[in-house]
Amino acid sequence: MIIKGIQQFTERYAQDINEETFLGFPMESIVRAEEKLTASNVRSIAYFSMEFGLAPSIYHSFQTSLPTSSANMFTGHRVFSNLRAMDRYHQIYIDKVLDIPIYSGGLGVLAGDTIKAAADLGFSVAGIGILWTKGYFKQSFWFDLGQMPDELRWDPYTYPGLIPLENTIAIKFEENESIYLRLWKYYVYSCDKQNVVPLILLDSNIEENGPADDIRRRLTDQLYRSDNAWWKIIQRTILGIGGMIALKELGYSINLYHLNEGHAALAYVENAKDVPKENREELKTHFAYTCHTPVEAGHDRFALNELENILDDEHMTILKEEGLDKNHKHLVNLTQLAMNTSASINAVAKKHGEITRLQFPTYADKIKTITNGVHTFTWISEPVEVLLDRYAHTIGEWRKDPSLLRNVSNLRHDREFRSALWQAHCANKRELAEILKSWFFDENVFTIAWARRIANYKRPSLILQDVDRLLKIAREVGPLQIIFAGKAHPNDNLGFTFINTMLERIDSLADYRDVIKIFMLENYDTYFGHLLTSSVDVWLNNPLPPFEASGTSGMKAILNGVIQVSTLDGWVVEAHEKHIGRIFGYVPPEGVIGTENDLHLEDDSKKLYETLEEVVKLYYDSFHRGEVRLDSEWIDMMINCISASGYFSTHRMVKEYNDMIWKLS
Ligand SMILES: *Cc1c(COP(=O)(O)O)cnc(C)c1O
């Protein structure tokens, strides 16, 4: 037995695991991390998140001698374009192991990037999440029907690096009924492979819960399943209460429980029931909560009677003491519960901090701000990575400390660097062109992308608001290529409507393919996130301020020198003075939150078209059929982007978490 509790695993993977190696990575790093997490004299953190986007296909892939089940391979992705004939006969094939499908979007990717950076920095952290056996959902687009969600299938038992432990835990409910959960581990290695953060995943699809059709086996099947309140509460119970029991079962000695969003807020309730009332204030110093959204739907509220169907009296008593919604006393509000029971609260960008203090004045003094970042080594593209290494003499050891990327601005007057940077971008864009060649993607044509979760406030269809105006720009200033990707939550009717509108408008441009090509890619995921944020010319970010708490895809784009066309919201507020592109659109008056329903589509689309016109003109003035104007402002902006990206890394972010909250040595 090499690691406690994984005999079964070692048998299965006998060839891949031994005293020295763990699927091609050093075993020693695992042993050391496990020792620290179980030692009572080492300070450790547990990081709870409903979703984790780990992107192993673009970061670290484990090597296994077992054949990989086809269920875990990336399959074909269809495209919805304004060249429908090609959509019918072609798909995008990517021959890679699927990223573990236990995330839906930015929140999960942030959680993944956070634990990767924690590993890079050698911090003693364990992640706690859920093994979603059916992932989020599989998306297809149908003209006239819009988005159709399908069941996503994958096989955790043959996924490289995922380990089913022998340990199972039970959450006990009143009538002596229990839910049993198997624990899984996935080791997230640091870049240099010297450290790991174990990620513990809970799974209810096991025999102890009864025959295959027992509902208990499906509790951890679909992320953000929201058929009714019962499903939502049960999933939050498994994460918060189950997660707490799992940490005990593994013998981890945890000093601080970090809740990435309010989903896991029941963790406090589980802990508090064993703590005398007079010690509960002290207990709260062991909890930290990160709030991720100013959007109403992002804050869970449940009726007391619905909670009573699931939780016992002990839990309910604490919930009533700490979690009642201040405006609706028959509701428990998980955001409020998390805020009441965590000594530390933080927002995820400066602007978001201001908004959160306005929304929750009771806690205003307690709300800190730590601006999000992205994991540099996951999201950088190879051509840019190679280029930065070549200039390490000027930039410094940016692999050890990504904040050194700010020194890229010192290369502004280096013509050779400017040329090489443009070449690196062209190499990235060529990769995209290759993938979309059946649709005649042209690498010499200006390309802009909007790709993220389809949500109302993100205004996915803004650039399609007035297709005639768009066409006019394409004809008079220069041809355009536009790429869209993103999933709408299956119960989000507004999201649906957006997708329908977009499909219709894309189709209406079928006769204008000579000047405008539009591609809507199915199943946006971390693989496409990486591809798109590094290969297009402009990253479009047009949320309605102030509802984008942070946003992170633009941070991935600037790391790769992709310039921004953005409204002034989220992280962009902290970066726009560095001239990373163009800013446009509505800005709410100081101290005003406004409403998500007033999307300012008319006004802001006009402003977007004006901005686009300027940017497209600059593009064609700078680059024309392979000819590059090296002194172009465009290349200045690309340099500003990479230089600004040094700040927006999870290395800086996790260091701030540690200095302000975690206090690990
Ligand atoms: C980075 C990323 C996101 C987050 O995008 P936002 O800019 O925060 O909207 C969502 N989904 C995937 C797959 C990503 O890689």
PDBQT file of the ligand as one rigid body, heavy atoms in Angstrom, charges set to zero:
ROOT
HETATM    1  C1  LIG A 701     -12.372  31.063 -18.547  1.00  0.00    +0.000 C 
HETATM    2  C2  LIG A 701     -13.603  30.326 -18.837  1.00  0.00    +0.000 A 
HETATM    3  C3  LIG A 701     -14.840  30.874 -18.465  1.00  0.00    +0.000 A 
HETATM    4  C4  LIG A 701     -14.970  32.222 -17.780  1.00  0.00    +0.000 C 
HETATM    5  O1  LIG A 701     -15.301  33.233 -18.696  1.00  0.00    +0.000 OA
HETATM    6  P1  LIG A 701     -15.782  34.686 -18.260  1.00  0.00    +0.000 P 
HETATM    7  O2  LIG A 701     -14.903  35.642 -18.919  1.00  0.00    +0.000 OA
HETATM    8  O3  LIG A 701     -15.611  34.771 -16.769  1.00  0.00    +0.000 OA
HETATM    9  O4  LIG A 701     -17.173  34.820 -18.678  1.00  0.00    +0.000 OA
HETATM   10  C5  LIG A 701     -15.984  30.149 -18.748  1.00  0.00    +0.000 A 
HETATM   11  N1  LIG A 701     -15.929  28.954 -19.364  1.00  0.00    +0.000 NA
HETATM   12  C6  LIG A 701     -14.758  28.406 -19.743  1.00  0.00    +0.000 A 
HETATM   13  C7  LIG A 701     -14.760  27.091 -20.426  1.00  0.00    +0.000 C 
HETATM   14  C8  LIG A 701     -13.551  29.073 -19.504  1.00  0.00    +0.000 A 
HETATM   15  O5  LIG A 701     -12.393  28.509 -19.878  1.00  0.00    +0.000 OA
ENDROOT
TORSDOF 0
